[in-house]
Amino acid sequence: MAQKLSKEERKAMARKAMEARAKNPNKSSHGSGFAKIDADAKSLRD
């Protein structure tokens, strides 16, 4: 089983993940998930 991480280790991992997200924003997610699904469905219908 995986070793439990200390509170400081979890904070460090979360901080690192947030910094990575800030440097590389996900440009494909404009709007909610349902809005994207609706847009995809409309493009497939046409």
C-alpha positions, 0 to 999 in steps of 0.5 A: 500500500502507498505510504501516507504523506505528511501534511507538508508533503501534500501541501508541497504537491498541491502547490506544485500542481497549481503552479503547473496549471498556472503556467499551462492553462487548459485552453480547450475548456471554454464554458461548462462541460455541458456547453461543450457537449452541446456545441459538439452535438450541434456541429455533428448535426450540421 
